[in-house]
Amino acid sequence: MKIAFIGLGHMGGPMAMNLRKAGYTLKAFDLSEEACKKYDAEGLPIAASAAESVTDADVVISMLPASVHVEGLFLGSAGKPALLDSIRAGALVIDSSTIAAATSRKVAEAAAAKGIAMIDAPVSGGTGGAIAGTLTFMVGGETDDLDRARPVLEKMGANIFHAGGIGAGQTAKICNNMLLGILMIGTSEALALGVANGLDPKVLSEIMRRSSGGNWVLEKYNPMPGVMEAAPASKNYAGGFGTDLMLKDLGLAQENATAVRAATPLGGLARSLYAAHSLAGHGALDFSSVLKLVQKASS
């Protein structure tokens, strides 16, 4: 099986490397020369362009920042050709970007018109999960297409859920990330309150982790520096999942909520707080750095 992998960021790069280590024939590409040089040095075959990467590919995987990038790549934009014109009929596209469900459906419809199958398969698990190959995939698309993708997805993740038709994976992802954004802010508030009262953040974290306030943030991604050595918080909030990416996902959740007339007041508040944090100059930091906003507000 020949695989093209487009998008070698914090998540995409490690995912592509896991496929390479699994023995797949791979060609990768990213617009960032720095990313291409980094993974070329690690033994990942790099194509000269996205179009070259998909030549004769059986599977095309994309991991891009936002809807505009996915639509621009596959459908073309500003005079740039559509990648769908370079992908052979019968191939399978797996888009693991987190984008609007409507964009997934639009691209999938255009792909189907050319005899190309597509599933949306956004992920959860962070950069640690991408490196370890333990990601969770939330898939939207036809069952037969998921069956074709499953052997590939299993080399990058530990959990694969079929959420429904095309776009359903994206809907599941924005629901998950809206909850994650809310949990991160709530956990940060609780920790900041405890520290302001003189509590040791490690002790307080363990108390809450084993009590009714326990959640994934306390288990895997503590926002307080020094509590978890491997967490971005202990690395000056470098790497991980950027504040601006969380802001984008919370925006997608609010757009969807408006479209279906769902009430998401906490999701809306979380988006506003992340927007303020980004405007304060922290957009490139890991989203757990929202602790800084909470601490500042309470000081």
CORKA-V405234 format. One line per field, one symbol per residue. phi: phi as a letter, one per 20 degrees, with the letter a starting at -180 (. if undefined). Layout:
# CORKA-V405234
phi=???
This chain:
# CORKA-V405234
phi=.dcdcdodegefgfffffffffnffcccbbfeffffffeffenefdefbffffegmfecddcccfbgffffffednalnefffgfdeffnfdddedfdcfgffgfffffffffdmdebcebfccpmffffffmdfdddddqfgfffffeggfffedbdccdeeqfgnfffffffffffffffffffffffffffffenffffffgffffedfegbgfffcbgeegnecgefggeclmemmdfgffffffffffffffffdleecffffffffffffffffodfefgfffggffffffee
